[in-house]
Amino acid sequence: MSHTVLIAAGAGDAALRELLIRALDEPDITVIPKINTESALAYIRATPPDFIVASVTLAADAKSAVDPGGGILFCEAARAICPAPMALVTS
């Protein structure tokens, strides 16, 4: 059985995102990296993942600065549309 993991980690957390991608490199896991809330929520609405990992610092969209509480706001918005388990991480 294949599982999909969405990783929402912004440009400032590139090293964290790459670490998570390498850690989840398994044949039965598909990793979907997104770099801001807007793109991650759009993906979740179209294709709900099995698990969500979000960085604490996450920008709202491609034109916004990193928000120190952006990951928490993202998790609240994601929870409203997707029942997948979530992990909030920081580098």
N, C-alpha and C positions, 0 to 999 in steps of 0.2 A: 504494500500500500504506500503510495507516494503522499508526501506532506508538503504544503506550501508555507514558507515562513517569510513574512514581510518584515524588512528591516528599514525603519525610518530613522536615518541618521544624517544630519546635514553635512555640508562641505567642511565645516570646522571639525567634524568628527570622522574624517575620512579614514584615519588609522583604526579607529574603533569599528567602523563599518567593515573594513577589510579583514580585521581580526575575526569578527563574527561570521563573515562569509567563509573564511578558511575553516573556522571551527565547525560550521554546518555543512561542509563539503562531504556529503554522503550521497550515494546513488538514489536513495528514496526521498531526498529532501531537495525541493526547488526553492532557492532563495530569490526573493524579489526585492532589490534595493531601491529605495526612494529617498530623495534628499530634502523634502519639505512636507509639511502637513497637507497642502493642497494636492500634491501628486499622490501621496499615500492614501488619503481619503477617497480620491477618485478611483484608485485601484481597488480599495476595499469595497466600494459600492458596486463595482463591475464584477469583481471576482473575490469573494470573501476568503481570506487565507485561513490556514489551520492554527497559526500562531503569529503573534505580532511582537516585535522587539522595537522599542523606541528609545532614542537618546533623550536625556533630560533636556538638553539644549537643542531646540528644533525651530527653524524659521517657518513662518506661516506659508510663504510662497517663494518663488525664485527671486523676487525683487525685494524681499524683506530681510532685515538683519536677524541674526540669531536671537532667540528669545530664551532667557534663562529658565522660564517655566513652560516653554513651548511644548515640550514632550508630555507634560501633565495635561495641558489643554488638548493636545492631540489624542491622548488616551481617553479622555472624557468624550470627545467627539466620535472616536472610533467605537467605543463601547455602546454608544447610542445606535449604531448601525450594524454592529458585528459582535457575536457572542464569543469570538475566539479568545483564548487565554492570552495575556499580555505580560511582558516584562519591560520595566523601565530601567535603563542602564545609563551609566556615566563613565567617561574615560578617566 
